[in-house]
Amino acid sequence: MRAGNVSWDISGRLVLDDVGVVAPSGAVTGLLGPNGSGKSTLLRVLAGVQQAGRATSPSDGGTPAPSSAPESATDPATSFDGADLGALPRRERARLLALVEQDAGTDLPLSVLDAVLLGRIPHRSLLAGDSDADRAAAHTALAAAGAAELADREVGTLSGGERQRVHMARALAQQPRLILLDEPTNHLDIAAQLHAMRVLRDLAADGVTVVAALHDLNLAASTCDHLVLLDQGRVVAAGPVSDVLVPAVLEPVYGVRVDVLTHPRTGRPVLSFDRG
């Protein structure tokens, strides 16, 4: 996946400032940065949920809404495997791309299985019901996400961590070739975090392009192939894990002292932090 000239302006403040991103195919790309650096906004723009450009302020009387023209003089372009994602019809884009947002909830009295089956909608005709193949795909996705035992529960009764696993399952049932995730380990305990990151690695091994916004730099270090670091809406570093997770890059962005060690079994970086 490749994106360029991505900007997002709200009330005169640039949340994203002419951002360019490359996510290698069949790899896990970690999107890093402090709170407010623009990670969630970037994912929504890449997914087509939010149009790049200018937004009105919620204090002006509404939820943020994009203008018809992008902020950048050059139209933002997001492409995947030769296809212009922004130009694809919504349904066709949904067969290609899945987005897992933070705390995406619903007020509808849905069972977990029905919520996961929503991921199958792009793959069937508009008036068709759930097929046996759809149900099989949903159960397979629930098992992969570690949520098989939740299938008959109502979504509204779930804990935050359980809902997060269901959101992951819905995206897996969608069978995308590109998956974008906003804090996929949010609300999860340590074992569930490691399982979620293993799922992402397995997806990449199957050829899926994975882009995940992460707060935990050590999870990024242990899982990702490629990293993009945002600060104040701009890309300040991008490349292999060993090039981005270094003190000279991280310390100015996070305002902490960083020591980089080497994991004795995996050889991957392990980071230690101090206020300095």
NORHUJO-V649032 format. One record per residue. N is the residue number from 1. D_CENTER is the distance of its C-alpha to the mean C-alpha in whole Angstrom. Layout:
n->(N/N)
d_center->(D_CENTER/D_CENTER)
This chain:
n->(1/2/3/4/5/6/7/8/9/10/11/12/13/14/15/16/17/18/19/20/21/22/23/24/25/26/27/28/29/30/31/32/33/34/35/36/37/38/39/40/41/42/43/44/45/46/47/48/49/50/51/52/53/54/55/56/57/58/59/60/61/62/63/64/65/66/67/68/69/70/71/72/73/74/75/76/77/78/79/80/81/82/83/84/85/86/87/88/89/90/91/92/93/94/95/96/97/98/99/100/101/102/103/104/105/106/107/108/109/110/111/112/113/114/115/116/117/118/119/120/121/122/123/124/125/126/127/128/129/130/131/132/133/134/135/136/137/138/139/140/141/142/143/144/145/146/147/148/149/150/151/152/153/154/155/156/157/158/159/160/161/162/163/164/165/166/167/168/169/170/171/172/173/174/175/176/177/178/179/180/181/182/183/184/185/186/187/188/189/190/191/192/193/194/195/196/197/198/199/200/201/202/203/204/205/206/207/208/209/210/211/212/213/214/215/216/217/218/219/220/221/222/223/224/225/226/227/228/229/230/231/232/233/234/235/236/237/238/239/240/241/242/243/244/245/246/247/248/249/250/251/252/253/254/255/256/257/258/259/260/261/262/263/264/265/266/267/268/269/270/271/272/273/274/275/276)
d_center->(13/15/15/17/19/16/18/18/21/22/25/26/23/21/17/16/19/19/16/16/13/14/12/15/15/15/13/11/10/9/8/11/13/16/15/15/15/12/9/8/10/9/6/9/11/10/9/13/12/14/16/17/20/22/21/24/24/24/27/29/29/25/22/20/21/20/24/25/25/22/23/23/27/25/23/19/18/15/16/15/18/21/20/19/16/17/21/20/21/18/19/19/16/15/16/14/11/9/6/6/7/9/12/12/16/19/23/24/26/24/24/21/22/22/19/17/20/18/16/19/20/19/21/25/27/27/30/29/29/27/28/29/27/24/25/25/21/20/22/21/17/19/20/18/15/19/19/22/25/23/24/27/25/25/21/23/24/21/21/17/16/18/16/12/14/15/11/10/14/14/11/13/16/15/15/13/13/10/7/3/2/4/7/7/11/12/15/16/19/19/20/17/15/16/16/13/12/15/13/11/14/16/13/14/17/18/17/13/11/8/5/4/5/9/12/14/15/17/14/13/17/17/14/13/15/14/13/13/14/14/17/19/16/18/17/19/18/17/18/18/18/22/22/19/20/23/25/26/23/21/24/25/21/21/25/25/27/25/27/26/27/27/26/29/28/25/26/23/22/23/23/25/25/28/29/31)
